[in-house]
Amino acid sequence: MIKLFGSQFIAIPVCLIALGGCSAKMADPVLSGNRVVSSDTDAHKIIGPTADKTQEKYAVYGAQAFSRLQNLGAIATAKSAQALAILQGASSGDAPADAAAPTTGTTTTATTTATSLTVGFPLDLLGHQYVFGAVVTGLSDKKNETLGRLKLTDLTPLHVTPRVFKTSATEYIFALTGCVDKCEEGSEENVLMTIPILGVDPKTEMVALDLSALGKSLNLIQMLDPTGEYTQLETKTAETVKADFSLSTLVFDVAVTMTPKGDPTSANTTQFTTRWYLRLSSSFDPSFVARNATPGVGFFMTERATASKIQRLKKPRALKGVGDVQSAHYYIKNVPAEYRPAFNKAFDGWNKLGQTLFGKNILSYEHVEKTDPRYAEIVAGDARFHVLEWDLDNLAPYGGLGPSLANQHTGEIFSANVLVQGPKIVELYTAWFEAAKKAEALEEQGLLAEAAAVLLQAKREIDAKLAAPTATVELKLGNRLPFRTPAQDPTLEDPVMAKLEFEKVPKGYTYEQYMEGYFEELVAHELGHNLGLRHNFRGNLSATSLTDKGKVSSSIMEYLGRDFRHISAIGKYDEMAMRYGYLGTAPTVLGGFCTDEDVPSDANPALSAECSRDDGTNDPFSFFLDRLERASVYLVAPGSADAPIWTAKDMDAALTTMLTNLGIYAKNSSTVASKWTNFYGKPGRPRNATTVKSYVLRQVQNLICSDDLLAALNEKGSMSAKRQTLDNIQALHAKTAAVMTKVGAFTATELECDN
């Protein structure tokens, strides 16, 4: 094993540490002038130093320029005597055993194109500590939601040290060494990956690297679909298509092109672009204080450290000669003009809290227009920036997504992103709002069947557009470096629509008013993730109103349905969590938080029923009971002689959600009911846990066995209408029994009706 070298300090001005907080004092890092693209095959450019005065310098060579320089002898070939002598002087010794194998241990037929860039890494930066990783920043398929989920997939940041090792008398390799799991300063290192050395530039003392090898090793076809049965794609080429340097970070794009399986010459290709980065560890904020988790608040935790730390942005502060510096500066892309005020309000809401906590704003932001020369260069997932993007390029099954990258030793978030599936959200919510308004008008005219038909048709159309991909995808660099796919992680995503149907349009709201509130809530929620906060599904238990903004939950990190989320806002829990994460103030209320792993299900019903992703109001039990009653009304269409429009199959997912949550109240009452805060004290409710189960059974039976259902059945004017109504009632009973027995709440016999 290789011991970590000590960090070597490179002077970085204080405004760089603030990352984006001193744009008036330095050149715009997005337009650094250090960018080289593969189409410039004759490029031979030294990139860096930038205006931040760092001493880092890298070289980038276009394919033709590199070949010409090698032919002229300006770049010594990797096995030439001149190159070997230089590499020997820079070598850390013989290669460890774990460096002998190929980078990932995965074979691939991918080739490098004739335009792929080569990057020169300075030998004097060997032995320095970097943070290294990659983010999938783009894919060419704009319609495939399964592949669209791969956007912002990332390799969790690794703390690495670049080294050169000798593998034989005539061969050296460039390696990144580091620790993968249970890491801390001074941990022993393994060779994590190797990159081929193509030559050495004696004049600049740089080693020329084939960085496209990372793309060839990242064989997407083997990761997504080893047999090719699902994607029917195979990897054709991998090339380094762009390199850039700013903010002490070298980034380079590797594009992997895939073709239909068995047809490598096909013009029908799918391309994935992964932005890799190397950032000097010394560029992180030296005043950042690592903080442990504490009960009562939920932060994301570092994954690779021995002692995990909470993840968060830097605290805003005042810097002499610079002024106030925010925690992060966001570049906002593609948001339509009509929704920008709502997005701005989301940022302003966190800044209002920042003024309370720090006397300063937390976040700064700007909308970047397509005409802005920076537009094409600011990409969500770039490790140098914070980006919020209204995604016009790729479809995905979520509504919002808020992943970030963090220093695994300290928890300092250095890049945060928000993706919003804006076009999809607008399409779906327009359809829901129009249908709900039309149904409301029909109901007021007494045309209940027509109203139900409108809602059902809208539901079916929305469901068809919401059909989530069933397959999951996995990316892995070798056997030990898995990529994280945020869009498959329920702790990071915001569903585009709540599971439960039957939500009505809030009274007194136009579509424009509702969507302003919706987008403000969605963006504030995702920014909360960027600030480090996890979901809090107990926020609604503190609701004091069902109609007043900011009073429907104590936390913006809650999930709320369509009838509440437009009035949800940053609340008291969020303030308490921020006080701990950013100021170190211990939480004063420990019972107001639960998160994703605390949510009970039929597979794990022993957790508290009061921790649910699907509820609303401060009384979840009544909330689900009310939704079940609404469902039963649709199933029998009372007051009508006609057959009901809806069937139990139409509301299968909603019934499963409602009945599961109600059943969990009964299932775990004997073990966790004593910890419930919002169940007892209501009229008719049990006073202790001993009678909760029988109470739940009565309430469920009162609905599914109600005389009102039979009365509706008798109202039907034809045998076919009676048959359909009876089928629905029986289906409701069967569904209730199936869900409740799966949860373990009741047996089918216990749920039988007396009538």
C-alpha positions, 0 to 999 in steps of 0.5 A: 500500500502507498501512504498518503503524502501530506498536502502541498499548499498552493496559494489561492486568493481568498475570493477563489475560495468563496467560489463565485463571490468576487466576480468583480475582482477576477475574470469570469471563470466560465469564459476563462480562455482555457477551453480547447475542443476536439474539433481544433485538431491543430490545437497546442495550448497551455491552459492556466494560470487563470486570473486567480494566479494559481500555479497550475498549468496543463497542456492540451493537444489536438490530434494533428498537433500531437502527432506532428509534435511527436514526429518532430521529437518535441514530444518524446514517445512513451518508450523512448530513452528520453521519456523513460529517463524523465519518467524514472525521475518522476516515478513513485517506484514500481507499480503496486500489484493492484496497478497491474490490471487494466483500469477497470478490469473490463474489456471493451472494443471502443476506439479513440477517434482521430480527433480525440484530445490529449492532455498534458499533466505537469510532473511537478503536480504529481504527489499533490492531493486532488478531488476527482470524479465525474458527472454525466452531463448530457446524452443525445437521446431526448425522449428515452426516460430510462436513459434520461435518468442517467443525467447527473449520474456521478462518481462520488468524489474521490480524494486522489493523488496522481503518481507515475509508476514503473511497470517494466523496464520500458513502460510507466503508467499514470495512476490515481491513487486513493481511498474508496471507503472508510477514508480519513487523512493519512489512510492507506491508498490503492491504485484506483485507476490508470491512464495510458501515457502517450509521451513526455514533453521534455520542455514543459515537463508534462506527461501526455495522457490519453484521457479518453481511456476513461471513457473506453473503460466506462463501457456503458453497454456493459453497465446498462445492459450486459446482454444487450437485450434491453438497450440493444446498443453497444459502445463504438467510440470514446474520445476526449472532446473538450478540456478546460481549466478554471477555479483550480479545477481541470475538467475534460469531457469524454464522449462515448458513442453507442450504436445499435447492437451488431451494427457498428457502422449505423448512423443511428447513434446515442452519445453520452458525455461525462465531465471528469474533473480534478480539483486541487484539495488545497482550493477548499475553504480552510475555515470550513468546519466539519460537523457530525450528524445529530438527532433531530435534523437530517443532512446528507452524509459523506459516503467515503469517510470513516467518520461521516460528516454532514454535507453543506455549503460554506457559510456566507461571510464578509471578506475584507475588500470584497464585501459579502460572499454568498454560500453559492452563486447559481446560474439559472438556465432555460426558465420561461419568463412567466415562471422566473418570478416563482424561481426567484422567490425560492432563492429569496426565501432561503436568503430571507432565512440567511438574513435571520441566521447570518445577516447575509444572503445565502445564495446569489443567482442570475438567469443566463440567456441563450444569447449569453456567450456563457450559455453553452459552457455552463452545464449542469454537473460541471464540478466548478459551478452551481446550476439550476436548469429547466431541462429542455434536452432530456426527459426523466420521470421525476419533477425536480432533482437536487444532487450535489458533490461534496468533499468527502473528508469535510462535507463541504459541498462544492457543486450543487445542481437542480434539474426541473422537468419544466415542460413535462410539469407544465403539460401535466399540471395544465391537463389536471387543472383544466380537467379539475375546473371543468369537473367542478363546474359540472358538479355545480350543475349536478352533472356528477357522472359527467364530472367523474368522466372528465376526471377519469379521462384526464387521469388516464391521459396523465397516467400514460404520460407518467408511466415510469421506466421499470428498469433500473440502470447501474454504472460502475467503473470497474468492480469497486467504483460504482456511480450514483444515479440521483434520479433513481434515488428517492432521497434526492428526487421530487416526484412530478405528481403525488400518488393520490388522485382526487385532489381538487383544484384549490378554491380561488386559484387560477392556473397561473397563481397555482403554478407560481406557488408550485414552482416556488415550492419545488425549487425551494425544496430542491435548493434545500437538498443543495444546502444539504437537507434531507426530506422531512416527512413529519413536517405536515404534523405541525400544520396549523392551517390547510389554506394559509401559505407557510402553515401547511408544514413546518418544513419545505423538505416535506412531500405534500399533495397537489392541494397543499404544495403551492402554499408550502414554504421554508419553515421552523424545522428548516431554520432549526436544521440550518442553525445546526448545520451552518452555526452548530446550534443544537436542535431544540425539538427532536421529534419533528423529523423523519426521512426516507428510511423511516417510512413504513411500507408493506415490506417494513410495516414496523416503522411509525405510521406518522412518517409518510411520503403520501399524507397531508394535514396534521392528522394523517390518519384522517387524511387517508380515511378521507381519501378512502371515502372519496374513492368509495364515492367514485366507485358507486356514484351515489345519486345516479341511476347510471353505472359508475364511471370509475373502477377499482382498477382505475384507482388501484395505485391510490387505493394501495397507498391509502390502505397501506398507510391505514393498515400500518396504523393498526400493524405497529400500534402495539410497538410504536403507538406510544411515540405518535404525536398526532393520533390521540386526542381526537374525538372518538379516538383511543386514549392508548395503544391497546385499542388502536387496532380495533379502532382502525378496523372499525373505521375501515369497515365503516367505509367499505361496509357502509350502508351508503354503498348498498344504497347507491347500488339500489339506486341504479336503474339497470341490471348492467349498472347494478352489476358494475356497481356491485363489481366495484364494491366487491373489488374494493373489499378484495383490494382492502383485504389484499393490502391489509393482509400484506401489511399484516394488519388484519386477516380477510376474515376480520375485514368481512362485512356483516351486511 
